[in-house]
Amino acid sequence: MRISIIPSNSKLLNNNIFLAKMHRDDCFSYIRSFKEKAEKRGWEVGTFDIIEIDNADKVMIFGLHFAKEIIEAIGKVGIENMIAVFQEPPDVEPLFYDKDIHSCFGCVLLPDNTWDVAERIFYHGFPVSGYIPDWVTFEKRKMLVSISSWKTTEFPGGLYAERIRAIKYFQRFMGNQFDIYGQGWVKKTIIPFLSPHRWFNNYRGPCASKIDTMRNYKFSICYENSNYIKGYITEKLFDSFQAGCVPIYLGAPDVTDYIPNECFIDRRSFKSHEELAAYIMSIDKNRFERYLVAINKYIESSSYKNRLPSNFATYLIGLVDKKSPKIFPSVSKKGLNKLIVIRSLNQIKNSKLSERLIGFISYVRYGDIKGFAKTINNIIEKVVIKIGLDTLRVRKY
């Protein structure tokens, strides 16, 4: 069997998707594990520039960036032989949760458990890297850390603003016992003095490894991008566990259905930052180590081990092996049109002038009013970020 991989971006072509260095903390090691397990079965696995879709038996998709190749795969291998693995939340990638888009694949894995389990849609827990460094003693740790990218775009149920509020408060309250790491906190803008760094003196730069950084802190701010998606528990929480750092968590409303509540500090239990800060400061070595005992117990549990690369890869192997029903629903016209619109937008952004014109004509033909409105909003948001005006939102947080 030959399996062609369609990755989420062009940097992962030429089989780069399988390289540890392409992902911080090797967080996508399950893809490499899948390749290793598949090859032991005699299967061939490679990105679509290595194993061309024309010669593939199955196609596995990790994003919609390569819409052109996805449309090609629909015609070449049929949707019953296409598996989509989506991990971003709907506020970041709404099309990952679009029923019309789902019709373009035989199997869709989503990190959202609110979908009815059916032959096409499956829930998957967020996989973890499995890397656990030596834990640092209580006395050698600083108090609190936040590792996240600079984001301020607002949407219903979003937690970007809440994350910024927490960072601003703890910067004032804890001084040099609180550090900020991540991408985008210092950036080049048309208006230079609007770089967000001017509001965050505790920013220490990006970090090569979240886990190796967090191990030097007692607590970490672990807020998801949103607070309304059931089952959507990302690497933020697990990275903190692996580092032996107690997470302050806000996100999935059903988090305790998956993670024992004694493993983390539930932000929902506190009415204010002041109340949360008082609790953190009251935690002595004995209380802290009870958290670590609970975390270690969870790491040894089957619930955690099911998220390890090898086990998640085995799950993917099972989906590839799964026999499709003899009569499979056809692709919806709306779903195919949406892929055409994505392909057209990519042409407009990345091609020669003639290709851009073709892409624009295709966009006009297949796009709808809502699609145009959303595209305009996205363009405006990018301009706002480029100028630096997004940093002004910090004033109201």
N, C-alpha and C positions, 0 to 999 in steps of 0.2 A: 504494500500500500504506500502511496505517495501523498504526503500531507503538505499543502502549501499554506504558509502563514502570512496573513495580511496584518502588519503591525499598526500601531497607532500613529506613528510618524516616520518620516524618511530616514532619521538617524539610526533607526533600528533595522534597516535593510542590510543586505549582505551578511545575514545571520547575526548581526550585532545584537539582536534581541536576546540571544542566548548568553551574552557575555556579562559577567558579574560587574565589570567596571562601568557598564552603561546604566546601572541602577544603584542609587544610594543604598547602602546596607544590603545590597544584593536582594532587594525586596521582590524581584520577579524571578527568583531562583526556581520557582515551580515550573516556569516555562522551559528552563534548561533541563529540569528533572523529567518533564514530559518527553522531551526530545530523547533523553537517555533511555527511558523506559520503552519508548516507541521503537528505537533502533535495536534494542534487545529482541524485539518481536520481529525484526526484519523489515520494519517500516522505514521509509525515508521522510525526513522532516526538514524543511528549510523555508526561509522567507521567499515570497513569490518571485523575486529576482533570481533566486537560486533554483527553486523548483517551480517552474512556470505553471500557471493555472491551467493551461492547455493540457499539461501532462499529469495533473493532480487527480487523485481519487476523492480527496476530502480537502476542504478549505476551512481554516480556523481564523477568525477575525477578532482583533483586539481594539478596534476603533473604526470610525467612519471616514477618516481622512482620505483613504484611498478608495473613494466611491467609484471611480472608474473601474478599478480592478474588481470591486464587489459586484458591480453590474455584469462585468465579464464572467465572473464565477457563476452567477445565476444561470447564465446561458450555457456555460461549459459543463459544470458538474451537477447543477440542479440544487434547489434550496435544501432538499433532504440531506445533502452531503455538506452542508455549511453550518458551522458552529460558531456563534458569537459569544465572546467572553467580555462583558462590560463591567467596569468597576467604578466609574465616576458616578457621583450622585446626580439626580435629575436637575438640580439648580446649575450644575456645571455643564452637563451634557444631556439636555432634555430629550434629544432624539434617541438616546439609549433606552428610553422608557416609552417610546412611541409605538403603539400597536401596529400602525401601518409599516413602520420599519421592521418590527418583529416578523412580519409576514415574509420578509426577504430572506429569512434564515430557517433552517430546520430545527435548530435548537438555540435558545438564548439563555445565558447565565446572567442573573442580576443579583446584586447585593441588597435587595429589597424584598422582604418576606411577605409583603402585602399582596403580591400577585397570586392568583389561584394556580396551584400546581397542576400543570397539564402536560401534554406531550411536547409542547414547544417551549414553555417558560419554566426555568428552574431557579431556585434560590441557592446562592453559595455564600458561605461565610468568607470574610476577607482573609486570604492566605497570609502567612507570616514567613519571615526569613528563617527563623529558628536559631539565629545567632544570639548567644548569651555570653557576654564577657564576664570576667570576675567582678563581683559586686564590691563597691567601695564601702568602707566602714562609716558609721553614722557621723563620727567626729570629723572626718575628712571632707564631708560634703558641704557645699553651699546650700542655701535654703530652697530656692525656686528658680525654674527655668521655663522659658517658652520658646519652642522651635516651630516656626510657621512662616509661610510666605506672606508678603505684604498684599493684602486684599481688603477692599472696602466696599465693593459693589453690593448694593442692598437688594434683597428679594424676600418674599414672605417665608418665614421660618428660618432665615439665614442667621448665622452666628458670627459673621465677620465683625459686626459692630460690638457684640458682646465680648469677643476676644480682645478687641482694641481697648474696651473699657477696663477689662481685667488687667491688661498690660500697663495701662496708664496708672491705675490705682496701685498695683504692686511696685511699680517703679518708684512712686512717691513714698510708699509705706516701708519698703524693705531696703531701699538704697542699693548698695553694692552686693547685697545678698540675693539679688534678682538679676538675671541676665536674659537677653533676648538674642536669638539666632534665627537665621533664615534668609531667604532670597527677597530682593526687591525693596528692602528697607532703606537702602541708599541707591538712588538711581539718577541717571541723567535725564533732565527734563528741559523743556524750552525755557521755563522759568526756574533757574537753578535753585533759588532759595526755598522752593517748595518741596525739595526732597524730604521724604518723611523722617529722615534721620534727625532733623532739627527738633522733633518732639520726643525722641527716644534716646536719651543719653546712655542707656544701659545696653544698647545694641552692640554685639560683639562680632558681627559678621556672619557669613554662611558657615556651615560645618560639614566636613567630609562625611561624618557618620553621626546620625541622630543618637544612636544607641550608645556609642562611646562618649558622646557629649553628656547625655542625660545621666550616665552612671555617676557623675560627679555632683549630682544634686539630690536632695531629699524628695522634692516634689516637682511635678511638671504640670503646666496648663495644657490640658488635652481637650480642646473643644473641636468638635466636628464642624464641617461647613454648614450643616443644618441640623435642626432638632426634631424633625418630623418623620424621618424615614425609619420604619421599623426594621431591625436586623442589620442596619448599616453601621457597622462598627469597624473602623479602619485601622491601619497600621499605627495611628497615633497612640492608641491605648496599648497595643501589643509591644511597640518599641519601648514604651515606658516600663512595662512589665519585664521585658528582657534585660533592661538596664538596671533592674532593681530599684527603680525610681517610682514613688507612689504617685499615680496620676490623679489630677483633679479633673473629673470628666463631666462633659456636657455634650449631649448628642442624641443618640438613638433612645427613644422613649422607653423601649423594652430591653435596655442593656442588661438588666439583672436577670433576664431570661437566659442569657448566654454567659454572663460573667458574675461570679459571686460578689455580692456588694461589699464584703470585707476586704476585697482586693484594691479598692479605689475609694476616693473621696467624691461623693456625688454632689455636684454643685447645686442641684435642685434642693438639697437639704438646708441651704443657707439663704436667708432673706436678703443679705447684703454682702458686699465685699469685706466690710468691717467684721461681720460675723464669721465669714470664712477665714479671714486673716487671724482672728483670735483663736480659732480652732487649730489652725496650722501651727501657730506659735506655741500652743499648749502641748503639742505632741513631743514627748520625751523619747529617749532611746528605746525603752521597753515597748512603748506603744508603736513606735515606728517599725520595730522588728516584728511585731505581730502582723503588721501589714505585709512584710516581706515573707513571713511564713505562709500567709494566705496566698500570696502571689506565687510562691514556689509550688504550693500544693496545686494551684490551678495549672501551672506550666507542666506539671506531671500528669494532669488529667487527660482523658481521651478527648474531651471537648477542645482543648488546645492542640493536642497532637493531630487531630483531624485537619487542622489548618496548616500543618507543616508541608513544605514543598513536595515531599515524596507522596504524601497521602492525597494532596490536591491533584498532583499529576496523575495518580492512579484513577481519581474520579474523572479526569479529562479523558483518559484512556477508555474508560467505560462508556463515555458519551460517544466517542469515535466508534466503538464496537457496537453501540446500540443499533438495533435494526429499526429502520423507519417503517411506518405503516405502508401498506401497498398503495393506498390512495392518500396522497398528501395534498393539503390545501395549497392552492396556487398563490403566487405573489399578488398582493393587492396593487391596484393601479396607483393608488395614492402613495404607497410605500416606494414603488419604483420611481415615481415622479419626484419624491423627496430626495432619493439618491441622485437623481439626475440634477436636481438643484444644487446639491452639495458638490457634485462633479463640476458643475458650471461655475460655482463660486471659486473652486480651486483653479479653474482655467483663468478666471478673471484676475486672480491674485498672482499666479505663478508662471504664466505662459507668455509666448510672443504675442505681438499685437494682433495678428490674424486669429490666433487661438482665443485671445481675450474677447474679441468681437463675437466669435462663435459661442463662447461661454455666456456672454451677455445676452445674446439672442435666445439661447436655450433657457437662461434664467427667467427672462421675460415671459417665455412661452409656458414654462412649467411652475414658476413661482406663484404664490398667491399674495393677497393683500397683507395677511398677517406675516407672511414670510418677509415681504419687503419692509414692513414696519420693524420687525425684529432686527433685520440686517442694518437698517438705519440706526436703530438704538445701539447696536454693537459698534458701529462706526463711531458714533458720538462718544461712547464710553472709551474707545481706544484713543480718541483725540483728547478727551479729558485726562486720561492717564498719561499720555505723552506730554502734555503741557505741565502736568503736575497738580491740576486742580483737585484730583481725587484726595489729595492729602488734606484739603480743607475740611473734609468730612470729619476729621479727627476732632475738630473743635467742638462738635456737638456730642461726641461720645463721652 
